[in-house]
Protein backbone atom coordinates (compact mmCIF):
# COMPACT_ATOMS: atom_id res chain seq x y z
CA UNK A 1 0.00 0.00 0.00
CA UNK A 2 1.41 3.37 -0.98
CA UNK A 3 0.32 6.60 0.63
CA UNK A 4 1.97 9.55 -1.07
CA UNK A 5 -0.53 12.34 -0.45
CA UNK A 6 -2.64 12.82 2.68
CA UNK A 7 -5.47 15.30 2.95
CA UNK A 8 -6.49 16.43 6.43
CA UNK A 9 -9.90 18.10 6.64
CA UNK A 10 -9.93 20.81 9.31
CA UNK A 11 -13.04 22.54 10.62
CA UNK A 12 -11.70 24.22 13.74
CA UNK A 13 -13.14 21.62 16.13
CA UNK A 14 -11.27 19.62 18.73
CA UNK A 15 -11.84 16.51 16.63
CA UNK A 16 -10.38 18.27 13.63
CA UNK A 17 -7.30 19.12 15.68
CA UNK A 18 -7.01 15.48 16.71
CA UNK A 19 -7.41 14.42 13.08
CA UNK A 20 -4.53 16.74 12.27
CA UNK A 21 -2.32 14.97 14.83
CA UNK A 22 -3.23 11.60 13.32
CA UNK A 23 -2.62 12.98 9.83
CA UNK A 24 0.87 14.16 10.88
CA UNK A 25 1.63 10.71 12.35
CA UNK A 26 0.61 8.92 9.15
CA UNK A 27 2.41 11.42 6.91
CA UNK A 28 5.66 11.02 8.84
CA UNK A 29 5.33 7.25 8.90
CA UNK A 30 4.72 6.95 5.16
CA UNK A 31 6.91 9.94 4.21
CA UNK A 32 3.87 11.34 2.46
CA UNK A 33 3.16 14.94 1.65
CA UNK A 34 0.22 16.43 3.51
CA UNK A 35 -2.35 19.08 2.67
CA UNK A 36 -4.80 20.62 5.09
CA UNK A 37 -8.15 21.65 3.69
CA UNK A 38 -10.85 23.85 5.20
CA UNK A 39 -14.18 24.35 3.46
CA UNK A 40 -16.14 27.55 3.91
CA UNK A 41 -19.84 27.56 3.20
CA UNK A 42 -21.98 30.57 2.31
CA UNK A 43 -25.60 31.04 3.29
CA UNK A 44 -27.77 29.55 0.55
CA UNK A 45 -30.45 31.79 -1.01
CA UNK A 46 -29.13 34.96 0.60
CA UNK A 47 -31.24 38.10 0.53
CA UNK A 48 -28.38 40.56 0.53
CA UNK A 49 -24.88 40.59 -0.87
CA UNK A 50 -23.75 41.80 2.54
CA UNK A 51 -24.88 38.57 4.19
CA UNK A 52 -22.67 36.57 1.79
CA UNK A 53 -19.70 38.94 1.94
CA UNK A 54 -19.66 39.10 5.72
CA UNK A 55 -20.10 35.32 6.11
CA UNK A 56 -17.28 34.77 3.62
CA UNK A 57 -14.94 37.19 5.40
CA UNK A 58 -15.72 35.77 8.86
CA UNK A 59 -15.29 32.14 7.81
CA UNK A 60 -12.16 32.85 5.78
CA UNK A 61 -10.54 34.60 8.76
CA UNK A 62 -11.51 31.67 11.01
CA UNK A 63 -10.18 29.11 8.52
CA UNK A 64 -6.88 30.97 8.18
CA UNK A 65 -6.47 31.02 11.96
CA UNK A 66 -7.23 27.30 12.26
CA UNK A 67 -4.81 26.47 9.44
CA UNK A 68 -2.04 28.64 10.90
CA UNK A 69 -2.21 26.67 14.13
CA UNK A 70 -2.24 23.35 12.25
CA UNK A 71 0.73 24.33 10.07
CA UNK A 72 2.65 25.35 13.19
CA UNK A 73 1.80 22.04 14.93
CA UNK A 74 3.02 20.09 11.89
CA UNK A 75 6.20 22.16 11.60
CA UNK A 76 7.06 21.51 15.24
CA UNK A 77 7.05 17.82 14.41
CA UNK A 78 9.18 18.31 11.32
CA UNK A 79 6.50 18.18 8.66
CA UNK A 80 5.82 20.87 6.08
CA UNK A 81 2.20 20.92 4.97
CA UNK A 82 0.35 22.73 2.22
CA UNK A 83 -2.95 24.44 2.96
CA UNK A 84 -6.07 25.23 0.96
CA UNK A 85 -9.35 26.99 1.67
CA UNK A 86 -12.21 26.11 -0.67
CA UNK A 87 -15.82 27.25 -0.99
CA UNK A 88 -18.78 24.92 -0.99
CA UNK A 89 -20.43 22.15 0.96
CA UNK A 90 -17.64 20.57 3.05
CA UNK A 91 -18.26 16.99 1.87
CA UNK A 92 -18.37 17.98 -1.79
CA UNK A 93 -15.33 20.23 -1.39
CA UNK A 94 -13.26 17.49 0.29
CA UNK A 95 -14.21 14.83 -2.29
CA UNK A 96 -13.61 17.19 -5.25
CA UNK A 97 -10.24 18.25 -3.88
CA UNK A 98 -9.21 14.62 -3.30
CA UNK A 99 -10.19 13.74 -6.88
CA UNK A 100 -8.39 16.69 -8.44
CA UNK A 101 -5.15 16.34 -6.44
CA UNK A 102 -4.54 12.57 -6.42
CA UNK A 103 -5.05 12.20 -2.68
CA UNK A 104 -4.41 8.70 -1.31
CA UNK A 105 -5.86 9.15 2.17
CA UNK A 106 -8.32 11.60 3.70
CA UNK A 107 -8.11 12.09 7.47
CA UNK A 108 -11.03 13.78 9.18
CA UNK A 109 -12.95 13.97 12.43
CA UNK A 110 -16.47 12.65 12.96
CA UNK A 111 -18.61 13.86 15.80
CA UNK A 112 -21.77 12.07 16.72
CA UNK A 113 -24.84 13.91 15.46
CA UNK A 114 -28.26 13.88 16.99
CA UNK A 115 -30.93 12.14 14.95
CA UNK A 116 -32.52 15.53 14.17
CA UNK A 117 -29.27 17.09 12.89
CA UNK A 118 -28.48 13.96 10.92
CA UNK A 119 -31.96 14.12 9.35
CA UNK A 120 -31.74 17.84 8.60
CA UNK A 121 -28.18 18.31 7.39
CA UNK A 122 -26.64 14.83 7.32
CA UNK A 123 -23.11 14.00 8.26
CA UNK A 124 -20.19 15.40 6.29
CA UNK A 125 -18.10 12.36 7.20
CA UNK A 126 -20.77 9.91 6.00
CA UNK A 127 -20.89 11.66 2.63
CA UNK A 128 -17.12 11.76 2.28
CA UNK A 129 -16.84 8.06 3.15
CA UNK A 130 -19.56 7.29 0.58
CA UNK A 131 -18.05 9.31 -2.28
CA UNK A 132 -14.31 9.61 -1.67
CA UNK A 133 -12.04 8.33 -4.44
CA UNK A 134 -9.53 7.07 -1.84
CA UNK A 135 -9.27 5.67 1.68
CA UNK A 136 -10.74 7.70 4.52
CA UNK A 137 -9.44 7.59 8.09
CA UNK A 138 -12.08 8.80 10.52
CA UNK A 139 -11.17 10.07 13.99
CA UNK A 140 -14.19 9.78 16.30
CA UNK A 141 -14.98 11.16 19.73
CA UNK A 142 -13.85 7.87 21.28
CA UNK A 143 -10.29 8.79 20.28
CA UNK A 144 -10.47 11.93 22.37
CA UNK A 145 -11.05 10.06 25.61
CA UNK B 1 -52.79 39.91 21.75
CA UNK B 2 -51.00 42.62 23.82
CA UNK B 3 -48.37 44.55 21.89
CA UNK B 4 -45.65 43.64 24.38
CA UNK B 5 -46.42 39.96 23.77
CA UNK B 6 -46.25 40.51 20.00
CA UNK B 7 -42.90 42.25 20.47
CA UNK B 8 -41.64 39.39 22.62
CA UNK B 9 -42.67 36.76 20.04
CA UNK B 10 -41.05 38.80 17.26
CA UNK B 11 -37.84 39.04 19.30
CA UNK B 12 -37.78 35.29 19.91
CA UNK B 13 -38.50 34.55 16.23
CA UNK B 14 -35.74 36.88 15.06
CA UNK B 15 -33.30 35.22 17.46
CA UNK B 16 -34.37 31.69 16.48
CA UNK B 17 -34.06 32.50 12.78
CA UNK B 18 -30.44 33.52 13.28
CA UNK B 19 -29.55 30.32 15.14
CA UNK B 20 -31.34 28.09 12.61
CA UNK B 21 -29.69 29.96 9.74
CA UNK B 22 -26.21 29.30 11.15
CA UNK B 23 -26.98 25.64 11.86
CA UNK B 24 -28.48 24.89 8.44
CA UNK B 25 -26.31 27.18 6.31
CA UNK B 26 -29.41 28.77 4.77
CA UNK B 27 -29.82 32.53 4.53
CA UNK B 28 -31.38 34.15 7.56
CA UNK B 29 -33.93 35.94 5.34
CA UNK B 30 -35.41 32.68 4.09
CA UNK B 31 -35.62 31.29 7.64
CA UNK B 32 -37.25 34.53 8.81
CA UNK B 33 -39.90 34.24 6.08
CA UNK B 34 -40.55 30.60 7.05
CA UNK B 35 -40.85 31.47 10.76
CA UNK B 36 -43.12 34.36 9.78
CA UNK B 37 -45.36 31.90 7.91
CA UNK B 38 -45.42 29.73 11.02
CA UNK B 39 -46.19 32.71 13.29
CA UNK B 40 -48.98 33.96 11.06
CA UNK B 41 -50.63 30.63 10.33
CA UNK B 42 -50.02 28.60 13.49
CA UNK B 43 -49.51 31.12 16.30
CA UNK B 44 -52.04 33.55 14.85
CA UNK B 45 -49.63 36.48 15.10
CA UNK B 46 -50.87 39.50 13.15
CA UNK B 47 -48.82 42.47 11.92
CA UNK B 48 -49.28 45.62 14.00
CA UNK B 49 -48.79 49.21 12.75
CA UNK B 50 -45.32 49.38 14.30
CA UNK B 51 -44.33 46.08 12.65
CA UNK B 52 -45.70 47.40 9.35
CA UNK B 53 -43.64 50.56 9.66
CA UNK B 54 -40.43 48.77 10.64
CA UNK B 55 -41.00 46.28 7.79
CA UNK B 56 -41.50 49.17 5.34
CA UNK B 57 -38.33 50.86 6.56
CA UNK B 58 -36.53 47.50 6.38
CA UNK B 59 -37.51 47.18 2.73
CA UNK B 60 -36.12 50.65 1.95
CA UNK B 61 -32.90 49.86 3.81
CA UNK B 62 -32.61 46.59 1.83
CA UNK B 63 -33.09 48.53 -1.40
CA UNK B 64 -30.50 51.12 -0.37
CA UNK B 65 -28.07 48.31 0.48
CA UNK B 66 -28.75 46.67 -2.90
CA UNK B 67 -27.85 49.93 -4.63
CA UNK B 68 -24.76 50.42 -2.45
CA UNK B 69 -23.59 46.90 -3.32
CA UNK B 70 -23.52 47.67 -7.05
CA UNK B 71 -19.99 47.64 -8.42
CA UNK B 72 -20.19 50.69 -10.70
CA UNK B 73 -16.82 49.98 -12.32
CA UNK B 74 -17.95 46.49 -13.19
CA UNK B 75 -21.18 47.89 -14.57
CA UNK B 76 -19.26 50.27 -16.85
CA UNK B 77 -16.92 47.49 -18.01
CA UNK B 78 -19.74 45.17 -18.97
CA UNK B 79 -22.33 47.77 -19.93
CA UNK B 80 -23.34 46.70 -23.44
CA UNK B 81 -23.77 42.99 -22.77
CA UNK B 82 -25.24 43.48 -19.30
CA UNK B 83 -27.70 46.14 -20.50
CA UNK B 84 -29.01 43.68 -23.08
CA UNK B 85 -29.15 40.63 -20.80
CA UNK B 86 -30.32 42.55 -17.72
CA UNK B 87 -32.77 44.70 -19.67
CA UNK B 88 -34.44 41.72 -21.32
CA UNK B 89 -34.28 39.80 -18.05
CA UNK B 90 -36.49 42.54 -16.60
CA UNK B 91 -38.68 43.42 -19.58
CA UNK B 92 -39.96 40.07 -20.81
CA UNK B 93 -40.86 38.59 -17.40
CA UNK B 94 -42.46 41.91 -16.45
CA UNK B 95 -44.63 42.00 -19.55
CA UNK B 96 -45.26 38.26 -19.51
CA UNK B 97 -46.29 38.01 -15.86
CA UNK B 98 -48.35 41.20 -16.15
CA UNK B 99 -50.23 39.86 -19.19
CA UNK B 100 -50.65 36.43 -17.61
CA UNK B 101 -52.06 37.83 -14.37
CA UNK B 102 -54.32 40.25 -16.23
CA UNK B 103 -55.71 38.07 -19.00
CA UNK B 104 -55.34 34.50 -17.76
CA UNK B 105 -55.80 34.87 -14.00
CA UNK B 106 -58.22 37.79 -14.32
CA UNK B 107 -56.45 39.97 -11.73
CA UNK B 108 -57.22 43.71 -11.60
CA UNK B 109 -54.89 45.85 -13.79
CA UNK B 110 -52.87 47.24 -10.87
CA UNK B 111 -52.60 43.81 -9.22
CA UNK B 112 -51.34 42.42 -12.53
CA UNK B 113 -48.69 45.17 -12.62
CA UNK B 114 -47.50 44.09 -9.15
CA UNK B 115 -47.29 40.51 -10.44
CA UNK B 116 -45.22 41.75 -13.38
CA UNK B 117 -42.82 43.68 -11.17
CA UNK B 118 -42.51 40.95 -8.51
CA UNK B 119 -41.72 38.25 -11.06
CA UNK B 120 -39.37 40.37 -13.19
CA UNK B 121 -36.69 40.40 -10.53
CA UNK B 122 -33.32 38.73 -10.37
CA UNK B 123 -31.75 38.27 -6.98
CA UNK B 124 -28.27 39.76 -6.91
CA UNK B 125 -27.64 38.16 -3.52
CA UNK B 126 -28.66 34.65 -4.63
CA UNK B 127 -26.56 35.06 -7.79
CA UNK B 128 -23.61 36.42 -5.81
CA UNK B 129 -23.75 33.55 -3.28
CA UNK B 130 -23.70 30.98 -6.10
CA UNK B 131 -20.83 32.74 -7.85
CA UNK B 132 -18.78 32.98 -4.65
CA UNK B 133 -19.48 29.32 -3.89
CA UNK B 134 -18.33 28.26 -7.36
CA UNK B 135 -15.37 30.65 -7.38
CA UNK B 136 -16.67 32.58 -10.39
CA UNK B 137 -17.02 36.11 -9.01
CA UNK B 138 -13.81 37.38 -10.61
CA UNK B 139 -14.26 35.58 -13.94
CA UNK B 140 -15.69 37.34 -17.02
CA UNK B 141 -18.76 35.11 -16.79
CA UNK B 142 -19.35 36.00 -13.13
CA UNK B 143 -18.85 39.70 -13.82
CA UNK B 144 -21.27 39.61 -16.74
CA UNK B 145 -23.98 37.91 -14.68
CA UNK B 146 -23.58 40.32 -11.76
CA UNK B 147 -23.59 43.41 -14.00
CA UNK B 148 -26.72 42.11 -15.75
CA UNK B 149 -28.39 41.62 -12.38
CA UNK B 150 -27.73 45.26 -11.47
CA UNK B 151 -29.61 46.31 -14.62
CA UNK B 152 -32.57 44.02 -13.87
CA UNK B 153 -32.71 45.36 -10.30
CA UNK B 154 -32.77 48.89 -11.64
CA UNK B 155 -35.65 48.01 -13.97
CA UNK B 156 -37.63 46.51 -11.11
CA UNK B 157 -37.01 49.48 -8.81
CA UNK B 158 -37.95 51.93 -11.55
CA UNK B 159 -41.14 50.05 -12.43
CA UNK B 160 -42.28 49.87 -8.81
CA UNK B 161 -41.78 53.60 -8.31
CA UNK B 162 -43.16 54.78 -11.65
CA UNK B 163 -46.13 52.48 -12.32
CA UNK B 164 -48.23 53.50 -9.35
CA UNK B 165 -47.51 57.22 -9.28
CA UNK B 166 -50.54 59.49 -9.01
CA UNK B 167 -50.25 62.84 -10.79
CA UNK B 168 -50.25 65.14 -7.76
CA UNK B 169 -48.11 68.21 -7.00
CA UNK B 170 -46.24 66.12 -4.44
CA UNK B 171 -44.58 64.27 -7.30
CA UNK B 172 -42.51 67.39 -7.97
CA UNK B 173 -41.45 67.52 -4.33
CA UNK B 174 -40.66 63.78 -4.37
CA UNK B 175 -38.53 64.14 -7.49
CA UNK B 176 -36.82 67.27 -6.17
CA UNK B 177 -35.97 65.81 -2.76
CA UNK B 178 -34.80 62.54 -4.33
CA UNK B 179 -32.60 64.31 -6.89
CA UNK B 180 -31.15 66.64 -4.26
CA UNK B 181 -30.23 63.74 -1.99
CA UNK B 182 -28.74 61.70 -4.81
CA UNK B 183 -26.59 64.65 -5.89
CA UNK B 184 -25.62 66.03 -2.49
CA UNK B 185 -25.15 62.93 -0.31
CA UNK B 186 -22.17 61.36 -2.14
CA UNK B 187 -20.44 64.75 -2.20
CA UNK B 188 -21.13 65.43 1.46
CA UNK B 189 -20.27 61.97 2.78
CA UNK B 190 -16.44 62.05 2.54
CA UNK B 191 -16.33 65.27 4.57
CA UNK B 192 -19.03 64.02 6.94
CA UNK B 193 -17.21 60.72 7.53
CA UNK B 194 -13.97 62.58 8.29
CA UNK B 195 -15.63 65.08 10.63
CA UNK B 196 -18.07 62.83 12.47
CA UNK B 197 -17.14 59.24 11.57
CA UNK B 198 -15.85 56.34 13.70
CA UNK B 199 -17.89 57.06 16.80
CA UNK B 200 -19.96 54.64 18.79
CA UNK B 201 -22.97 56.96 18.41
CA UNK B 202 -22.83 56.25 14.62
CA UNK B 203 -23.52 59.63 12.94
CA UNK B 204 -22.95 58.03 9.49
CA UNK B 205 -25.70 55.45 9.95
CA UNK B 206 -28.08 57.96 11.48
CA UNK B 207 -27.46 60.30 8.55
CA UNK B 208 -28.28 57.58 6.03
CA UNK B 209 -31.38 56.56 8.01
CA UNK B 210 -32.56 60.18 8.14
CA UNK B 211 -32.21 60.40 4.35
CA UNK B 212 -34.12 57.15 3.80
CA UNK B 213 -36.90 58.08 6.24
CA UNK B 214 -37.26 61.40 4.42
CA UNK B 215 -37.53 59.61 1.07
CA UNK B 216 -40.19 57.30 2.54
CA UNK B 217 -42.21 60.23 3.83
CA UNK B 218 -42.07 62.30 0.64
CA UNK B 219 -42.74 59.17 -1.42
CA UNK B 220 -45.84 58.49 0.66
CA UNK B 221 -47.05 62.08 0.14
CA UNK B 222 -46.66 61.55 -3.61
CA UNK B 223 -48.53 58.21 -3.48
CA UNK B 224 -45.35 56.58 -4.76
CA UNK B 225 -42.75 54.21 -3.38
CA UNK B 226 -39.26 55.32 -2.37
CA UNK B 227 -37.68 52.17 -3.77
CA UNK B 228 -36.19 53.82 -6.89
CA UNK B 229 -34.60 56.83 -5.16
CA UNK B 230 -33.38 54.56 -2.34
CA UNK B 231 -31.75 52.24 -4.89
CA UNK B 232 -30.19 55.12 -6.85
CA UNK B 233 -29.07 56.82 -3.61
CA UNK B 234 -27.36 53.55 -2.63
CA UNK B 235 -25.78 53.40 -6.08
CA UNK B 236 -24.59 57.02 -5.74
CA UNK B 237 -22.87 56.33 -2.41
CA UNK B 238 -21.55 52.89 -3.36
CA UNK B 239 -18.03 54.20 -4.00
CA UNK B 240 -18.02 55.92 -0.60
CA UNK B 241 -19.09 52.66 1.04
CA UNK B 242 -16.46 50.76 -0.93
CA UNK B 243 -13.82 53.10 0.48
CA UNK B 244 -15.19 52.81 4.03
CA UNK B 245 -15.68 49.08 4.58
CA UNK B 246 -15.93 49.42 8.36
CA UNK B 247 -18.85 51.85 8.07
CA UNK B 248 -20.53 49.61 5.49
CA UNK B 249 -20.17 46.65 7.83
CA UNK B 250 -21.66 48.59 10.77
CA UNK B 251 -24.57 49.68 8.57
CA UNK B 252 -25.17 46.05 7.66
CA UNK B 253 -24.97 44.99 11.31
CA UNK B 254 -27.65 47.48 12.32
CA UNK B 255 -29.83 46.61 9.31
CA UNK B 256 -29.61 42.83 9.77
CA UNK B 257 -30.01 43.00 13.54
CA UNK B 258 -32.91 45.43 13.83
CA UNK B 259 -34.68 46.18 10.54
CA UNK B 260 -34.59 43.54 7.83
CA UNK B 261 -35.87 40.74 10.15
CA UNK B 262 -39.12 42.69 10.59
CA UNK B 263 -39.50 42.93 6.83
CA UNK B 264 -38.98 39.23 6.16
CA UNK B 265 -40.99 38.00 9.16
CA UNK B 266 -43.85 40.34 8.25
CA UNK B 267 -43.71 39.03 4.66
CA UNK B 268 -43.97 35.48 6.03
CA UNK B 269 -46.79 36.42 8.43
CA UNK B 270 -48.81 37.78 5.53
CA UNK B 271 -48.63 34.51 3.61
CA UNK B 272 -51.77 32.38 3.94
CA UNK B 273 -51.02 28.67 3.76
CA UNK B 274 -54.65 27.90 2.94
CA UNK B 275 -54.47 30.35 0.01
CA UNK B 276 -51.46 28.52 -1.36
CA UNK B 277 -52.86 25.01 -0.89
CA UNK B 278 -56.08 26.06 -2.64
CA UNK B 279 -54.17 27.49 -5.61
CA UNK B 280 -51.28 25.13 -6.21
CA UNK B 281 -51.91 25.07 -9.96
CA UNK B 282 -51.79 28.88 -10.15
CA UNK B 283 -48.58 28.81 -8.12
CA UNK B 284 -47.01 26.36 -10.57
CA UNK B 285 -48.18 28.46 -13.51
CA UNK B 286 -46.75 31.69 -12.06
CA UNK B 287 -43.38 30.01 -11.55
CA UNK B 288 -43.53 28.58 -15.07
CA UNK B 289 -44.35 32.03 -16.49
CA UNK B 290 -41.44 33.62 -14.65
CA UNK B 291 -38.99 30.92 -15.79
CA UNK B 292 -40.31 30.77 -19.37
CA UNK B 293 -40.18 34.53 -19.89
CA UNK B 294 -36.71 34.73 -18.36
CA UNK B 295 -35.63 32.05 -20.80
CA UNK B 296 -37.27 33.86 -23.73
CA UNK B 297 -35.60 37.13 -22.81
CA UNK B 298 -32.18 36.03 -21.58
CA UNK B 299 -31.23 32.80 -23.34
CA UNK B 300 -30.87 34.17 -26.90
CA UNK B 301 -28.59 37.06 -25.84
CA UNK B 302 -26.79 34.89 -23.29
CA UNK B 303 -25.90 32.53 -26.14
CA UNK B 304 -24.16 35.45 -27.81
CA UNK B 305 -22.33 36.75 -24.74
CA UNK B 306 -21.90 33.68 -22.53
CA UNK B 307 -21.60 30.98 -25.17
CA UNK B 308 -21.55 27.52 -23.61
CA UNK B 309 -22.68 28.99 -20.28
CA UNK B 310 -25.84 30.55 -21.66
CA UNK B 311 -28.10 28.13 -19.80
CA UNK B 312 -26.23 28.71 -16.52
CA UNK B 313 -26.49 32.48 -17.04
CA UNK B 314 -30.21 32.23 -17.83
CA UNK B 315 -30.94 30.09 -14.78
CA UNK B 316 -29.12 32.48 -12.45
CA UNK B 317 -30.94 35.43 -14.01
CA UNK B 318 -34.20 33.56 -13.23
CA UNK B 319 -33.64 33.72 -9.46
CA UNK B 320 -35.50 36.19 -7.29
CA UNK B 321 -35.97 36.96 -3.62
CA UNK B 322 -35.61 40.38 -2.04
CA UNK B 323 -37.01 42.73 -4.71
CA UNK B 324 -39.81 40.27 -5.48
CA UNK B 325 -40.78 40.22 -1.81
CA UNK B 326 -40.48 44.03 -1.53
CA UNK B 327 -42.74 44.51 -4.58
CA UNK B 328 -45.33 42.03 -3.32
CA UNK B 329 -45.40 43.50 0.18
CA UNK B 330 -45.77 47.00 -1.27
CA UNK B 331 -48.75 45.74 -3.28
CA UNK B 332 -50.33 44.20 -0.19
CA UNK B 333 -49.78 47.23 2.06
CA UNK B 334 -51.06 49.64 -0.58
CA UNK B 335 -54.19 47.51 -1.00
CA UNK B 336 -53.34 46.73 -4.64
CA UNK B 337 -53.28 42.96 -4.15
CA UNK B 338 -55.13 40.80 -1.64
CA UNK B 339 -53.65 38.25 0.74
CA UNK B 340 -54.18 35.33 -1.66
CA UNK B 341 -52.41 37.13 -4.49
CA UNK B 342 -49.63 38.17 -2.11
CA UNK B 343 -49.23 34.58 -0.85
CA UNK B 344 -48.97 33.28 -4.40
CA UNK B 345 -46.49 35.94 -5.50
CA UNK B 346 -44.19 35.61 -2.47
CA UNK B 347 -44.21 31.81 -2.67
CA UNK B 348 -43.39 32.00 -6.38
CA UNK B 349 -40.56 34.42 -5.61
CA UNK B 350 -39.16 32.08 -2.93
CA UNK B 351 -39.43 29.10 -5.26
CA UNK B 352 -37.60 31.12 -7.90
CA UNK B 353 -34.73 31.59 -5.45
CA UNK B 354 -34.45 27.84 -4.95
CA UNK B 355 -35.46 26.00 -8.16
CA UNK B 356 -33.24 27.71 -10.79
CA UNK B 357 -30.30 27.74 -8.36
CA UNK B 358 -30.49 24.00 -7.79
CA UNK B 359 -30.84 23.26 -11.52
CA UNK B 360 -27.96 25.61 -12.40
CA UNK B 361 -25.61 24.14 -9.82
CA UNK B 362 -26.54 20.52 -10.42
CA UNK B 363 -26.65 20.42 -14.22
CA UNK B 364 -24.90 23.50 -15.61
CA UNK B 365 -22.09 24.25 -13.15
CA UNK B 366 -19.32 25.78 -15.32
CA UNK B 367 -16.66 24.14 -13.13
CA UNK B 368 -17.85 20.76 -14.34
CA UNK B 369 -17.85 21.96 -17.92
CA UNK B 370 -14.32 23.32 -17.49
CA UNK B 371 -12.74 20.09 -18.63
CA UNK B 372 -15.31 19.56 -21.35
CA UNK B 373 -15.13 20.57 -24.96
CA UNK B 374 -18.02 22.95 -24.50
CA UNK B 375 -15.74 25.39 -22.78
CA UNK B 376 -13.68 25.84 -25.89
CA UNK B 377 -16.74 27.12 -27.71
CA UNK B 378 -17.44 29.75 -25.08
CA UNK B 379 -16.37 33.34 -25.65
CA UNK B 380 -16.02 33.63 -21.89
CA UNK B 381 -13.14 31.89 -20.17
CA UNK B 382 -13.44 30.91 -16.54
CA UNK B 383 -10.02 32.15 -15.50
CA UNK B 384 -10.10 35.20 -13.26
CA UNK B 385 -10.34 38.38 -15.27
CA UNK B 386 -7.51 40.91 -15.27
CA UNK B 387 -8.16 44.42 -14.05
CA UNK B 388 -10.33 46.17 -16.56
CA UNK B 389 -10.79 42.94 -18.50
CA UNK B 390 -14.03 42.73 -20.41
Boltz contact constraints between the chains, C-beta under 6 A:
constraints:
  - contact:
      token1: [A, 41]
      token2: [B, 25]
      max_distance: 6.0
  - contact:
      token1: [A, 42]
      token2: [B, 129]
      max_distance: 6.0
  - contact:
      token1: [A, 42]
      token2: [B, 132]
      max_distance: 6.0
  - contact:
      token1: [A, 42]
      token2: [B, 133]
      max_distance: 6.0
  - contact:
      token1: [A, 43]
      token2: [B, 27]
      max_distance: 6.0
  - contact:
      token1: [A, 44]
      token2: [B, 26]
      max_distance: 6.0
  - contact:
      token1: [A, 45]
      token2: [B, 27]
      max_distance: 6.0
  - contact:
      token1: [A, 45]
      token2: [B, 30]
      max_distance: 6.0
  - contact:
      token1: [A, 45]
      token2: [B, 126]
      max_distance: 6.0
  - contact:
      token1: [A, 45]
      token2: [B, 353]
      max_distance: 6.0
  - contact:
      token1: [A, 46]
      token2: [B, 27]
      max_distance: 6.0
  - contact:
      token1: [A, 46]
      token2: [B, 125]
      max_distance: 6.0
  - contact:
      token1: [A, 46]
      token2: [B, 129]
      max_distance: 6.0
  - contact:
      token1: [A, 47]
      token2: [B, 27]
      max_distance: 6.0
  - contact:
      token1: [A, 47]
      token2: [B, 29]
      max_distance: 6.0
  - contact:
      token1: [A, 47]
      token2: [B, 125]
      max_distance: 6.0
  - contact:
      token1: [A, 47]
      token2: [B, 321]
      max_distance: 6.0
  - contact:
      token1: [A, 47]
      token2: [B, 322]
      max_distance: 6.0
  - contact:
      token1: [A, 48]
      token2: [B, 65]
      max_distance: 6.0
  - contact:
      token1: [A, 48]
      token2: [B, 125]
      max_distance: 6.0
  - contact:
      token1: [A, 49]
      token2: [B, 69]
      max_distance: 6.0
  - contact:
      token1: [A, 49]
      token2: [B, 125]
      max_distance: 6.0
  - contact:
      token1: [A, 49]
      token2: [B, 128]
      max_distance: 6.0
  - contact:
      token1: [A, 50]
      token2: [B, 252]
      max_distance: 6.0
  - contact:
      token1: [A, 52]
      token2: [B, 128]
      max_distance: 6.0
  - contact:
      token1: [A, 52]
      token2: [B, 129]
      max_distance: 6.0
  - contact:
      token1: [A, 52]
      token2: [B, 132]
      max_distance: 6.0
  - contact:
      token1: [A, 87]
      token2: [B, 133]
      max_distance: 6.0
  - contact:
      token1: [A, 88]
      token2: [B, 133]
      max_distance: 6.0
